Amino acid sequence: MTDSILELYVNDGLSDEEIDQQRATYGPLTGDVRELIQLALQTRVDADDVARAREHLAAAREILERDREDGPYGTRFNDSGRFRNWGNAAIGLRNAIAPIGGIHEDDDGRVWTDIHLGPVYEGPAGHVHGGVSALLLDQILGDAARISGYPGMTGTLAIRYRKRTPLGALRVEAKLDRVEGRKAFVVGHIADSEGICVEAEGIFIAPVWMVQQRDSFAEIPRPE
Ligand SMILES: CCCCCCCC(=O)SCCNC(=O)CCNC(=O)[C@H](O)C(C)(C)COP(=O)(O)OP(=O)(O)OC[C@H]1O[C@@H](n2cnc3c(N)ncnc32)[C@H](O)[C@@H]1OP(=O)(O)O
């Protein structure tokens, strides 16, 4: 198990320029697919137009499949220490279902993101799916642990849904509360314009292999 996850941490030897080039090439593709996901839900065009659109999509798929990888993206890095987890389900640059565009960190260790959740994240009518809230909190609480110097895997994520979370503009934020051995305790929440909708406490545990990896870096790597 330990070995299998480490196999997905790969130095792919790309230069910084090549990484920037990939970002410029594939980032907009992800944006297009994200819009398509929403359009698939919202379009009202008739069956003929849907059939025509699907022909175009089939043509696009045929081009994109000419050269593709198998399996997960994993975590890739290069010699200058740039880390990419572009497949990450919450924040990955190349993942069209990832709702988070980027995170901010304050000097006091608070981590936050402002996001806009569209209708594809719906659970209860007009409101955010509870599992999507958990996805957001897992990511932002985990980032708060990492940015504070204690990266770890989620051991426990306790969530309290205080009130329904509307689709639309939301802020997700988190902060390290305390550390006990390999365990980092992090608290956070999701808020709409009227206040907190969801609260969470997470325990992020650094497995032994991660502590050993961490010791080989001057600072905690920041994925991009
Ligand atoms: C940097 C890349 C990470 C990105 C993460 C992004 C966020 C994620 O989605 S992670 C995915 C979801 N999480 C997982 O898949 C984790 C799966 N679980 C595991 O890998 C392991 O069980 C793991 C790492 C959590 C703990 O394993 P291990 O290091 O062997 O723990 P172990 O030695 O038994 O216990 C260490 C301490 O943690 C406590 N502990 C163990 N498991 C848990 C848990 N699930 N919850 C709370 N505490 C726990 C133990 O009681 C012990 O406490 P103490 O030191 O006080 O006695």
The ligand as an SDF file (V2000), in Angstrom:
LIG
                    3D

 57 59  0  0  0  0  0  0  0  0999 V2000
    0.0740   14.9630    0.4760 C   0  0  0  0  0  0  0  0  0  0  0  0
   -1.0060   14.1130   -0.1470 C   0  0  0  0  0  0  0  0  0  0  0  0
   -2.2130   13.9580    0.7430 C   0  0  0  0  0  0  0  0  0  0  0  0
   -3.4450   14.5730    0.1350 C   0  0  0  0  0  0  0  0  0  0  0  0
   -4.6190   14.1830    0.9770 C   0  0  0  0  0  0  0  0  0  0  0  0
   -5.8810   14.8040    0.4690 C   0  0  0  0  0  0  0  0  0  0  0  0
   -6.9550   14.4680    1.4450 C   0  0  0  0  0  0  0  0  0  0  0  0
   -7.4990   13.0910    1.2010 C   0  0  0  0  0  0  0  0  0  0  0  0
   -8.5040   12.9450    0.5830 O   0  0  0  0  0  0  0  0  0  0  0  0
   -6.6830   11.7430    1.8090 S   0  0  0  0  0  0  0  0  0  0  0  0
   -7.7600   10.3980    1.3280 C   0  0  0  0  0  0  0  0  0  0  0  0
   -8.6170    9.8960    2.4440 C   0  0  0  0  0  0  0  0  0  0  0  0
   -7.8080    9.3200    3.4940 N   0  0  0  0  0  0  0  0  0  0  0  0
   -7.2480    8.1060    3.3620 C   0  0  0  0  0  0  0  0  0  0  0  0
   -7.3480    7.3950    2.4000 O   0  0  0  0  0  0  0  0  0  0  0  0
   -6.4170    7.6620    4.5540 C   0  0  0  0  0  0  0  0  0  0  0  0
   -6.4920    6.1400    4.7290 C   0  0  0  0  0  0  0  0  0  0  0  0
   -5.9120    5.7700    6.0220 N   0  0  0  0  0  0  0  0  0  0  0  0
   -4.5730    5.6600    6.1510 C   0  0  0  0  0  0  0  0  0  0  0  0
   -3.7910    5.7720    5.1990 O   0  0  0  0  0  0  0  0  0  0  0  0
   -4.0610    5.3720    7.5410 C   0  0  0  0  0  0  0  0  0  0  0  0
   -5.0610    4.7610    8.2960 O   0  0  0  0  0  0  0  0  0  0  0  0
   -3.6250    6.6860    8.2550 C   0  0  0  0  0  0  0  0  0  0  0  0
   -2.4410    7.3080    7.4860 C   0  0  0  0  0  0  0  0  0  0  0  0
   -4.7630    7.6790    8.3500 C   0  0  0  0  0  0  0  0  0  0  0  0
   -3.1530    6.3410    9.6790 C   0  0  0  0  0  0  0  0  0  0  0  0
   -2.2830    5.2580    9.5700 O   0  0  0  0  0  0  0  0  0  0  0  0
   -1.0170    5.0970   10.5370 P   0  0  0  0  0  0  0  0  0  0  0  0
   -0.0090    6.1620   10.2690 O   0  0  0  0  0  0  0  0  0  0  0  0
   -0.5610    3.6880   10.3730 O   0  0  0  0  0  0  0  0  0  0  0  0
   -1.6800    5.3280   11.9380 O   0  0  0  0  0  0  0  0  0  0  0  0
   -1.3150    4.6550   13.3000 P   0  0  0  0  0  0  0  0  0  0  0  0
    0.1900    4.5000   13.4050 O   0  0  0  0  0  0  0  0  0  0  0  0
   -2.1520    3.4530   13.5090 O   0  0  0  0  0  0  0  0  0  0  0  0
   -1.8300    5.7700   14.3090 O   0  0  0  0  0  0  0  0  0  0  0  0
   -1.1610    7.0230   14.4750 C   0  0  0  0  0  0  0  0  0  0  0  0
   -2.0340    7.8720   15.3840 C   0  0  0  0  0  0  0  0  0  0  0  0
   -3.2120    8.2730   14.6430 O   0  0  0  0  0  0  0  0  0  0  0  0
   -4.4130    7.7660   15.2640 C   0  0  0  0  0  0  0  0  0  0  0  0
   -5.2840    7.3550   14.1730 N   0  0  0  0  0  0  0  0  0  0  0  0
   -5.1070    6.3640   13.2930 C   0  0  0  0  0  0  0  0  0  0  0  0
   -6.1030    6.3390   12.3780 N   0  0  0  0  0  0  0  0  0  0  0  0
   -6.9250    7.3580   12.6950 C   0  0  0  0  0  0  0  0  0  0  0  0
   -8.0900    7.8730   12.0930 C   0  0  0  0  0  0  0  0  0  0  0  0
   -8.6140    7.3330   10.9920 N   0  0  0  0  0  0  0  0  0  0  0  0
   -8.6750    8.9520   12.6590 N   0  0  0  0  0  0  0  0  0  0  0  0
   -8.1620    9.5190   13.7830 C   0  0  0  0  0  0  0  0  0  0  0  0
   -7.0190    9.0840   14.3880 N   0  0  0  0  0  0  0  0  0  0  0  0
   -6.4100    8.0080   13.8490 C   0  0  0  0  0  0  0  0  0  0  0  0
   -3.9610    6.6200   16.1460 C   0  0  0  0  0  0  0  0  0  0  0  0
   -4.8260    6.4240   17.2340 O   0  0  0  0  0  0  0  0  0  0  0  0
   -2.5750    7.1160   16.5950 C   0  0  0  0  0  0  0  0  0  0  0  0
   -2.7600    8.0700   17.5940 O   0  0  0  0  0  0  0  0  0  0  0  0
   -1.6930    8.2090   18.7950 P   0  0  0  0  0  0  0  0  0  0  0  0
   -0.3710    8.5720   18.1490 O   0  0  0  0  0  0  0  0  0  0  0  0
   -2.2450    9.2820   19.6550 O   0  0  0  0  0  0  0  0  0  0  0  0
   -1.6580    6.8550   19.4510 O   0  0  0  0  0  0  0  0  0  0  0  0
  1  2  1  0
  2  3  1  0
  3  4  1  0
  4  5  1  0
  5  6  1  0
  6  7  1  0
  7  8  1  0
  8  9  2  0
  8 10  1  0
 10 11  1  0
 11 12  1  0
 12 13  1  0
 13 14  1  0
 14 15  2  0
 14 16  1  0
 16 17  1  0
 17 18  1  0
 18 19  1  0
 19 20  2  0
 19 21  1  0
 21 22  1  0
 21 23  1  0
 23 24  1  0
 23 25  1  0
 23 26  1  0
 26 27  1  0
 27 28  1  0
 28 29  2  0
 28 30  1  0
 28 31  1  0
 31 32  1  0
 32 33  2  0
 32 34  1  0
 32 35  1  0
 35 36  1  0
 36 37  1  0
 37 38  1  0
 37 52  1  0
 38 39  1  0
 39 40  1  0
 39 50  1  0
 40 41  1  0
 40 49  1  0
 41 42  2  0
 42 43  1  0
 43 44  1  0
 43 49  2  0
 44 45  1  0
 44 46  2  0
 46 47  1  0
 47 48  2  0
 48 49  1  0
 50 51  1  0
 50 52  1  0
 52 53  1  0
 53 54  1  0
 54 55  2  0
 54 56  1  0
 54 57  1  0
M  END
$$$$
